[in-house]
Amino acid sequence: MSFSQQLPIVFEALNVGFLQTLKLFFVTLLGALPLGLLISFGSMSKFKPLSGLIKTVVWIVRGSPLMIQLLIIYYFPGLVFQNNIWGSGENGRFLAAAVSFIINYACYFSEIYRGGIQGVPKGQQEAGQVLGLKKNQIFFKITLLQMIKQIVPPMSNEIITLVKDTSLARIIALQEVIWAGEAFMKGSNGISGQIWPLFFTAVYYLAFNGILTLLFGKLEKKLSYFK
């Protein structure tokens, strides 16, 4: 099979794999962004048992490799309890990967949120109290807006890292874009022993990260009114 014949076959497989990568990326963000905020509230709680427990969990998750977390979350229920809660097939692997990524990134996001909230001067919160605002009004009208400005740079770095980390899902045989590219080395769709499809997987990541970088740059400019 000539290169010109291989090219459409390879790109079709890579496109399918990249769609899986995008799906995992967006599902992770939808789950991890709000969960991370909740975790940050818990870690700042004045109730010491709660804040201590959450800080310990965050420390464990941030201190251990995401790959290990993927393997444990996917295989632990079936091997220990003889109950594969994730189900079989690609959908089951995707669900396990999504849960792993959401938990992992929620813990990282929680520390970014915490730093952003604590970075807002207390004098502004006190000014809100003087104006008669309630705690939730102070948070949403004063703290939240300024926190967003502070957390955009570190949050954008984590989100770009997430794009690349989605490739780790292949450890539980989730067929994302790198899995699709590597398959042509072993044999797929009549093509084997070819490494060049892997180089094209890098192009997918570079293009997507380039788009995200531009979007975050524009967001930072829009939030520059806090300067």
N, C-alpha and C positions, 0 to 999 in steps of 0.2 A: 504493500500500500504506500503510495507516494505521499510526500509532505502535504501537498495540496488537498489530498483526500483525507488525510488525518486531521487537518486543521479544523474543519467544521465539527467533526466528532468530538475533538478535545474541547472546543469552546462550548459546545452544548452541555457536556458533562461539567465543565467548570462553572457555567452559569447556574446549573441546578445546585451545585455545591455552594456557590456564593449566596444563593437565595436562602439556603439553610443557615449560613453564617449571618446574614442580615436578620433573619428571623430570631436567632438566638441573641443577637446584639440588642434588638429593640425590646424583646421580652425581658431581658435582663435589666435594661434601663427602666422600663415601666414598673418593674417590681422593686428594684434596688433603690431608686431615688426616694420614694416615699418611706420605704422600710428603713433606710439609713437615717432619715430625719427622726423617725420614732425611736430608733436605737440611740441617737444622740441625746434626745430628751431623757431617756432612761439612764444614760451614763452620767448626766448632769443632775439627776434626781437627788434630793436631799435625804431620801430614804436609803440609807447606807447598804442594806442587804440587796436591794434592787440594783443600785448603781455598781456595787461590787461584783454582782453576778454578771451584769452586762459587760463590764470592763474586762472580766475574765474571758468571757466568750469572744469578745472582739480581739483580745490578745491572742487567743488560740487560733482563731481564723486568720488573722493577719500574719501570725508567726509560722504558719504551716503552708506548704505548697498547695496551690489550687488543684494540681493534678492529683495529689493524695486525697483531697476532699472529694473530687469527682469519683474516684475509685471507691472510696468508703460509702458515699451516699448511694451510688448505683448498686454496689454488690452487697453491702451490709445486710439489708432486709432479707434478701434471698438466701445468703449463706448462713446467717445467724438465726433468723426466725422462720426460715423456709417459706417465706412469703414475698414474692416479687411484686411489691406494691406499684412498680412503675409500668408494669405491663410489658408486652413483648414487642419486638420490631423497632423500627425507626422512631415511632411516636413515643415509645417508652424510654428510649435512650435520650430523646430530646427533652422529655419532661424531667428526667433526672439531671441532665446537664443544666437546664434552666434553673432548677431549684438550687443547684450547687453554685452557679454563677450569681444568682440573686443574693444568696446568703453571704458569699464572699465579698461582693462589691458593696453590699449594704453596709458591711462593717467598715470598709475603707471610706465610703461616703460619709458614714456617721462621724468619723474623726474630722473630716473636712467641714462638715456642718458645725460640729462643736467648736472648732477653731474660729469659724466665721461668726458664730453667735457670741462667743466670748470676746471676740475682737471689736465688737461694737461698744463704744464708750458708754459706761454706766450712766454718765451724766445725761445722756439723751433719753435713757429709759426713765430716769428720775424726773426729767422735764415732762415726759408723758404723764407720769403720775401726778405732777403738779397741775397739769391741764385736766385732770379728772378722767384720764383714759383707763380702761380696764386692762388686765394683764394680756388678754388675747388681742386687744386693740393695739397695745404697745408692740406686741410681737409682729403682727401683720403690717401695721402702718409705719413702724419705725425700724425694728430690728431686722425683719425679713428682707426688706428692700436693700438695706446696707450690707447685710450678710451675703446676698446674691452677688453684689459687686466684688466682694472679697474672695468668694469661693470659685468664681468663674475660671481663673487660671489653673488652680490645682485640680478642679473638677474636670476641666477639658483634658488635662494630662491623663487622668484616670480613665476617661471615656475613650481616648485614643488607645490607651493600653488595652482596654476591653476589646477593641476591634481585633487586636493581634492575639489576645488571650483566647478568643473563641476557637482558635486552632487546637487548643488543648482538649477540646471535646472529642477529638479523634481517638483519645486514649480509651474511650468506652464505645468506640466504633461508630460514632455519629458521623455521617458522611457529609462533612463540610467541604470547603473548597480545596484545602490542602489534601484531604483524603482523596478527593476526585483527581487531583493532579498526580499524586503518588501512585494511584492505581494503574497509570499507564506505564510505570516502571515494571510492575508485576504482571500486568496483562489485563486489559479492559477493552471491550468493544473491538477486538481484533488487533489491538495495538499493544506492544510490549517492548520493554527495554528502552523506553524513551524518557529522558530526563527533562527535555525542554518544556513540557507542560508545567513543571514546577516553577519555572521562571515566570510564567504568565500568572500564576497564583499571586506572586509578589506584586504584580501590576494591579491586580484587583485591590489588594490592601493599600497600596500607595495611592491609588485614585480615590478610594473611600476616605482615607485619612486626610488627603488633600482637601476634599470637600468639607470635612468636619473642621479642619484648621481654619479655612476661610469663614465658615459660619461662626465659629467661636471668636474669631477676630472681629467680625462685625458686631457680635453681641457685646464684646468688651467696649467697643466704640460707643455703642448706644447707652451703656451704663456709665460712661465717663462723666455724666453730669453730677456724680457724687464727689468729684474731685474738688 
